[in-house]
Amino acid sequence: MNSPVDITFRSGSGSAAAECRGWFLPAVGSQDGTAPCVVLAHGLGGTADSGLMPFAEAFAAAGYAAFAFDYRGFGRSGGQPRQVVSPARQQDDYRAAIAAAAAQPGVDPTRIVLWGCSLAGGHVLEVARGRDDVAAIISMVPLVDGRAAAMAATRQHKPSALLRSTGAAIAAKAVTAAGRPEPMLPLAGPPGSTALLSLDGYEKAYTSVAGPSWRNEVGASIGTELGSFRPGRHAEEHVEVPMLVQIADLDRSAPPHAAATTAFAARAEVRHYPGDHFDLFAGRPCHDRAVAHALHFLRRHVG
């Protein structure tokens, strides 16, 4: 296995522009010297060193170049504000990461594969739209309908916890509108806490894959944005390449029925796993099978 190459690239414009960083893994054993490249992006508050590299290494070992990157404001990337999730900004970062990956030696710039998990599993639907360099999409435990996720949360959390988190999100919007730094909330925490991910077992599951650059906090305003995050709405019209959707049937964070509905509309290949949201990551029960399915999909559709 080749060692990862530290790559920097610029994303954004004007005062919002910043240097992003990622790790590029050349393809092992590429026959013609120009391999497809899988560009990997994380979910809510995630970083490239928090569970993405085992997937990237598996792709590279199988003959596909891989590039795992951090969004602006997260992990090893620059940019302000820190730890604030903006779906639109993250999708712009993803597009910039594609350009950076396509420019690497040994990469076929016409065969880019988009791989996203959780929130990025929705991003890939938007980022792929209208591009002729995207050869395939892999969407793992995807969040494709924020409204459905909010409805699931109301069934899984106590009303008092929901009121606290909603109040914190609304207050954060008011604070930032006044020009002050956005307040933070814990990303993962124990049941009953104000953390965004506070279901039983989620704190342990997330921290078990967390790398050194990961921070257990995120801007509180994301609670007001996720309801309108619905990239699966137009999947039938926008997805024009082969797509694999990997659904955890016991997922309490990204509703499986929403993922299945989007996959059906996109005419995607679907794989199901008997686990929760984090169970497809390395060290968890479904990881090896998820990687095997992804590689099988790529061999058939990308080459």
Secondary structure as the mmCIF struct_conf table of DSSP 4:
data_model
#
loop_
_struct_conf.conf_type_id
_struct_conf.id
_struct_conf.beg_label_comp_id
_struct_conf.beg_label_asym_id
_struct_conf.beg_label_seq_id
_struct_conf.end_label_comp_id
_struct_conf.end_label_asym_id
_struct_conf.end_label_seq_id
HELX_LH_PP_P HELX_LH_PP_P1 ASN A 2 PRO A 4
STRN STRN1 VAL A 5 SER A 11
BEND BEND1 GLY A 12 GLY A 12
HELX_RH_3T_P HELX_RH_3T_P1 GLY A 14 ALA A 16
STRN STRN2 ALA A 18 LEU A 25
HELX_LH_PP_P HELX_LH_PP_P2 PRO A 26 ALA A 27
TURN_TY1_P TURN_TY1_P1 VAL A 28 GLY A 29
BEND BEND2 GLN A 31 GLY A 33
STRN STRN3 ALA A 35 ALA A 41
TURN_TY1_P TURN_TY1_P2 LEU A 44 GLY A 45
TURN_TY1_P TURN_TY1_P3 ALA A 48 LEU A 52
HELX_RH_AL_P HELX_RH_AL_P1 MET A 53 ALA A 61
TURN_TY1_P TURN_TY1_P4 ALA A 62 GLY A 63
STRN STRN4 ALA A 65 PHE A 69
TURN_TY1_P TURN_TY1_P5 ARG A 72 GLY A 73
BEND BEND3 PHE A 74 PHE A 74
TURN_TY1_P TURN_TY1_P6 GLY A 75 ARG A 76
BEND BEND4 GLN A 80 PRO A 81
TURN_TY1_P TURN_TY1_P7 ARG A 82 GLN A 83
HELX_RH_AL_P HELX_RH_AL_P2 PRO A 87 ALA A 102
TURN_TY1_P TURN_TY1_P8 ALA A 103 ALA A 103
BEND BEND5 GLN A 104 GLN A 104
TURN_TY1_P TURN_TY1_P9 PRO A 105 GLY A 106
STRN STRN5 VAL A 107 CYS A 117
TURN_TY1_P TURN_TY1_P10 SER A 118 SER A 118
HELX_RH_AL_P HELX_RH_AL_P3 LEU A 119 ALA A 128
TURN_TY1_P TURN_TY1_P11 ARG A 129 GLY A 130
BEND BEND6 ASP A 132 ASP A 133
STRN STRN6 VAL A 134 MET A 140
BEND BEND7 VAL A 141 VAL A 141
HELX_RH_AL_P HELX_RH_AL_P4 GLY A 146 GLN A 156
BEND BEND8 HIS A 157 HIS A 157
HELX_RH_AL_P HELX_RH_AL_P5 PRO A 159 ALA A 177
TURN_TY1_P TURN_TY1_P12 ALA A 178 GLY A 179
HELX_LH_PP_P HELX_LH_PP_P3 ARG A 180 PRO A 183
STRN STRN7 MET A 184 LEU A 185
BEND BEND9 LEU A 187 LEU A 187
STRN STRN8 ALA A 188 ALA A 188
TURN_TY1_P TURN_TY1_P13 PRO A 191 GLY A 192
BEND BEND10 SER A 193 THR A 194
BEND BEND11 LEU A 196 LEU A 196
STRN STRN9 LEU A 197 LEU A 197
BEND BEND12 LEU A 199 LEU A 199
TURN_TY1_P TURN_TY1_P14 ASP A 200 GLY A 201
HELX_RH_AL_P HELX_RH_AL_P6 TYR A 202 VAL A 209
TURN_TY1_P TURN_TY1_P15 PRO A 212 SER A 213
BEND BEND13 ASN A 216 ASN A 216
STRN STRN10 VAL A 218 GLY A 219
TURN_TY1_P TURN_TY1_P16 ALA A 220 SER A 221
HELX_RH_AL_P HELX_RH_AL_P7 ILE A 222 GLU A 225
HELX_RH_3T_P HELX_RH_3T_P2 LEU A 226 SER A 228
HELX_RH_3T_P HELX_RH_3T_P3 PRO A 231 HIS A 234
HELX_RH_AL_P HELX_RH_AL_P8 ALA A 235 HIS A 238
BEND BEND14 VAL A 241 VAL A 241
STRN STRN11 MET A 243 ALA A 248
TURN_TY1_P TURN_TY1_P17 ASP A 249 LEU A 250
BEND BEND15 ARG A 252 ALA A 254
HELX_RH_AL_P HELX_RH_AL_P9 PRO A 256 ALA A 265
TURN_TY1_P TURN_TY1_P18 ALA A 266 ARG A 267
STRN STRN12 GLU A 269 TYR A 273
BEND BEND16 PRO A 274 GLY A 275
TURN_TY1_P TURN_TY1_P19 HIS A 277 LEU A 280
BEND BEND17 PHE A 281 PHE A 281
TURN_TY1_P TURN_TY1_P20 ALA A 282 GLY A 283
BEND BEND18 ARG A 284 ARG A 284
TURN_TY1_P TURN_TY1_P21 PRO A 285 CYS A 286
HELX_RH_AL_P HELX_RH_AL_P10 HIS A 287 HIS A 301
TURN_TY1_P TURN_TY1_P22 VAL A 302 VAL A 302
#
